[in-house]
């Protein structure tokens, strides 16, 4: 066992245990040795981890919104203490503390995911060699070896060589097509990088304060990350196993759902998403008012059809008295 495996041993056990647990569930439906069972176990491993991180996601959203609101005050502190870096740092941390926010809270979900991501990488690395690891026994490792996603073994990667296929794991991968493996891996990684770029661009376009008078130093760094991160993940995805790329794609789908929720329910004040949310609420209120008015009109019509008396002003039966000319003149 290497140093990384020793450090991550508890997380490797937790990750492999959740995988095995889901594999037992889907194995009862599709079969223990079915590729579908292991693919679904990786998908639901991702869902389990992301569901456990929902409180962190809420904290991340709140922190990002608070950081947007504090930008004018941060800019003022930078101008006031531009010659005193120590005082600037103290006042900045005091501002964060008084408003219950932290610039590191937005990075917390990524930091928490990293050990589980690495643990899955190590689990699949051992499984590719047919070795038991964590909660995976020898039989589980063997079935993972034979599990494929569109014909590509899930413990292998884009940079796998033909020599490895012919000699590794006692020839378990000898019948694997290297071309198919690389095509599947490349398509998956490109789709992942493209979806990541589009989701980040959507958040940047719709969930940013539109008021140009409010300074936002984070905007430039976010624009840089918009293009740098997908390119970095493109090369990174080619060096990890198919199963890990599957994890990345699944977590990105989850992120898209979270961003959709954020844009609809918790947008940044002054952003395009907030304008759309206000417009939806106004349209909903107008629709309710129209429905209420329509219900009243329908009830009146039903009452008239049933012969129920309508509430009208009483008509007097007394004959109108003639008005004399003198009275008419006085009135004029």
KOLBA-700183 format. One line per field, with one value per residue (C-alpha): residue number from 1; residue in three letters; z negated, y, x negated. Coordinates in steps of 0.05 Angstrom, whole numbers. Last residue first. Layout:
# KOLBA-700183
nr: NUM ...
rest: ALA ...
pz: Z ...
py: Y ...
px: X ...
//
This chain:
# KOLBA-700183
nr: 332 331 330 329 328 327 326 325 324 323 322 321 320 319 318 317 316 315 314 313 312 311 310 309 308 307 306 305 304 303 302 301 300 299 298 297 296 295 294 293 292 291 290 289 288 287 286 285 284 283 282 281 280 279 278 277 276 275 274 273 272 271 270 269 268 267 266 265 264 263 262 261 260 259 258 257 256 255 254 253 252 251 250 249 248 247 246 245 244 243 242 241 240 239 238 237 236 235 234 233 232 231 230 229 228 227 226 225 224 223 222 221 220 219 218 217 216 215 214 213 212 211 210 209 208 207 206 205 204 203 202 201 200 199 198 197 196 195 194 193 192 191 190 189 188 187 186 185 184 183 182 181 180 179 178 177 176 175 174 173 172 171 170 169 168 167 166 165 164 163 162 161 160 159 158 157 156 155 154 153 152 151 150 149 148 147 146 145 144 143 142 141 140 139 138 137 136 135 134 133 132 131 130 129 128 127 126 125 124 123 122 121 120 119 118 117 116 115 114 113 112 111 110 109 108 107 106 105 104 103 102 101 100 99 98 97 96 95 94 93 92 91 90 89 88 87 86 85 84 83 82 81 80 79 78 77 76 75 74 73 72 71 70 69 68 67 66 65 64 63 62 61 60 59 58 57 56 55 54 53 52 51 50 49 48 47 46 45 44 43 42 41 40 39 38 37 36 35 34 33 32 31 30 29 28 27 26 25 24 23 22 21 20 19 18 17 16 15 14 13 12 11 10 9 8 7 6 5 4 3 2 1
rest: UNK UNK UNK UNK UNK UNK UNK UNK UNK UNK UNK UNK UNK UNK UNK UNK UNK UNK UNK UNK UNK UNK UNK UNK UNK UNK UNK UNK UNK UNK UNK UNK UNK UNK UNK UNK UNK UNK UNK UNK UNK UNK UNK UNK UNK UNK UNK UNK UNK UNK UNK UNK UNK UNK UNK UNK UNK UNK UNK UNK UNK UNK UNK UNK UNK UNK UNK UNK UNK UNK UNK UNK UNK UNK UNK UNK UNK UNK UNK UNK UNK UNK UNK UNK UNK UNK UNK UNK UNK UNK UNK UNK UNK UNK UNK UNK UNK UNK UNK UNK UNK UNK UNK UNK UNK UNK UNK UNK UNK UNK UNK UNK UNK UNK UNK UNK UNK UNK UNK UNK UNK UNK UNK UNK UNK UNK UNK UNK UNK UNK UNK UNK UNK UNK UNK UNK UNK UNK UNK UNK UNK UNK UNK UNK UNK UNK UNK UNK UNK UNK UNK UNK UNK UNK UNK UNK UNK UNK UNK UNK UNK UNK UNK UNK UNK UNK UNK UNK UNK UNK UNK UNK UNK UNK UNK UNK UNK UNK UNK UNK UNK UNK UNK UNK UNK UNK UNK UNK UNK UNK UNK UNK UNK UNK UNK UNK UNK UNK UNK UNK UNK UNK UNK UNK UNK UNK UNK UNK UNK UNK UNK UNK UNK UNK UNK UNK UNK UNK UNK UNK UNK UNK UNK UNK UNK UNK UNK UNK UNK UNK UNK UNK UNK UNK UNK UNK UNK UNK UNK UNK UNK UNK UNK UNK UNK UNK UNK UNK UNK UNK UNK UNK UNK UNK UNK UNK UNK UNK UNK UNK UNK UNK UNK UNK UNK UNK UNK UNK UNK UNK UNK UNK UNK UNK UNK UNK UNK UNK UNK UNK UNK UNK UNK UNK UNK UNK UNK UNK UNK UNK UNK UNK UNK UNK UNK UNK UNK UNK UNK UNK UNK UNK UNK UNK UNK UNK UNK UNK UNK UNK UNK UNK UNK UNK UNK UNK UNK UNK UNK UNK UNK UNK UNK UNK UNK UNK UNK UNK UNK UNK UNK UNK
pz: 243 185 167 239 239 173 202 263 221 217 227 174 195 182 124 143 121 150 99 117 143 109 157 139 150 212 221 285 250 194 245 281 217 198 267 259 190 215 273 225 182 244 267 199 198 267 247 186 229 280 225 195 263 276 207 222 291 260 207 261 298 235 188 126 139 154 101 129 205 217 157 176 247 217 174 233 274 215 214 288 273 218 268 320 268 242 313 323 261 289 356 319 312 358 413 361 339 409 418 346 358 420 384 325 366 406 351 302 338 337 262 249 285 248 179 178 177 172 166 218 272 242 277 216 239 239 311 353 305 286 359 375 320 345 417 400 356 410 461 414 399 471 492 437 456 530 517 471 520 579 539 516 586 616 563 577 517 531 491 432 383 409 342 310 357 417 481 459 427 492 531 488 440 450 456 391 363 302 339 396 461 500 493 418 398 338 345 297 250 246 224 171 142 138 103 50 54 -15 -14 42 74 133 204 233 262 194 159 205 200 124 129 175 132 72 109 125 53 28 77 62 -4 28 86 39 -5 51 42 -33 -24 -14 -82 -106 -171 -157 -218 -206 -134 -152 -208 -159 -113 -170 -192 -122 -107 -173 -153 -83 -105 -44 -9 -74 -52 21 5 -49 0 51 -3 -21 52 61 -2 34 84 28 -9 52 60 -14 -11 50 16 -48 -8 28 -38 -63 2 -6 -28 36 77 46 54 126 144 114 152 218 199 178 243 283 239 247 322 333 309 266 206 249 276 219 159 184 181 106 93 136 96 32 67 91 22 -10 41 25 -50 -49 -3 -50 -110 -72 -44 -80 -72 1 15 -19 21 0
py: 1539 1503 1565 1569 1497 1507 1566 1526 1472 1402 1344 1290 1223 1166 1120 1049 1057 1007 971 969 902 840 785 738 664 636 580 612 679 645 609 674 708 649 652 726 715 657 700 754 703 673 742 757 690 702 772 743 690 742 785 726 707 779 782 717 742 806 765 721 783 804 862 818 751 697 651 617 611 621 579 521 520 523 463 424 441 420 352 343 363 311 259 280 279 210 183 213 174 109 120 124 186 217 242 278 320 346 368 390 442 467 471 509 560 589 608 614 677 706 690 725 787 787 780 854 873 948 972 1026 973 951 885 843 774 712 711 718 688 631 615 619 570 522 527 516 456 426 433 402 343 332 334 285 236 239 229 169 136 147 124 59 45 53 9 -47 -93 -167 -170 -134 -193 -214 -236 -169 -129 -160 -147 -85 -56 -65 -32 31 65 140 147 110 41 20 31 -17 16 -21 34 35 -30 -77 -137 -109 -86 -159 -181 -126 -147 -220 -201 -161 -87 -56 -25 -54 -122 -128 -145 -99 -53 -58 -28 33 37 43 93 139 132 153 214 237 224 266 323 329 366 417 429 439 488 535 584 583 609 682 680 706 723 797 820 767 786 859 842 801 861 909 865 855 929 945 898 926 999 1043 1024 1031 1077 1057 983 993 1029 973 922 963 966 891 870 853 807 772 762 729 683 664 648 604 568 557 527 482 461 440 401 363 297 298 308 247 203 226 211 141 135 145 99 44 55 40 -21 -51 -35 -73 -137 -186 -182 -185 -131 -128 -158 -128 -59 -63 -101 -51 7 -22 -40 32 60 14 32 106 96 48 94 152 114 93 162 172 99 97 160 131 67 0
px: 1608 1640 1680 1704 1726 1762 1799 1818 1851 1823 1870 1867 1838 1886 1866 1848 1774 1724 1680 1605 1586 1560 1580 1636 1621 1652 1601 1575 1565 1525 1482 1467 1447 1402 1368 1353 1323 1280 1254 1233 1196 1163 1141 1112 1075 1047 1024 989 955 933 905 868 839 816 783 746 724 697 660 629 605 567 582 583 548 599 629 692 690 616 597 642 614 544 559 585 523 480 514 499 427 423 446 394 338 359 360 291 270 299 264 198 156 103 151 193 135 122 194 199 144 178 245 213 174 231 281 224 201 271 277 211 235 302 271 251 325 336 408 420 428 495 510 493 473 517 540 477 427 474 487 413 397 451 426 353 369 413 356 304 350 369 296 277 332 315 241 252 300 253 192 224 252 182 150 200 203 192 126 157 157 88 61 79 35 -2 37 75 13 -26 31 22 71 68 144 157 174 215 282 266 288 343 395 379 346 343 295 243 299 322 252 247 314 293 228 263 282 293 224 183 182 133 152 99 153 189 128 129 205 202 144 184 246 205 178 248 269 210 225 299 290 242 290 349 308 285 344 332 261 281 315 383 419 426 387 335 323 317 269 227 224 207 149 123 126 91 34 30 24 12 77 116 172 174 174 226 272 265 283 345 367 354 393 458 423 385 451 481 421 424 498 488 429 468 525 475 444 513 523 458 489 530 467 433 494 506 434 437 503 468 410 459 497 435 420 490 493 428 463 424 471 534 581 632 598 533 566 574 510 473 502 472 407 399 417 366 313 320 321 261 222 240 213 150 135 69 48 69 30 -32 -29 0
//
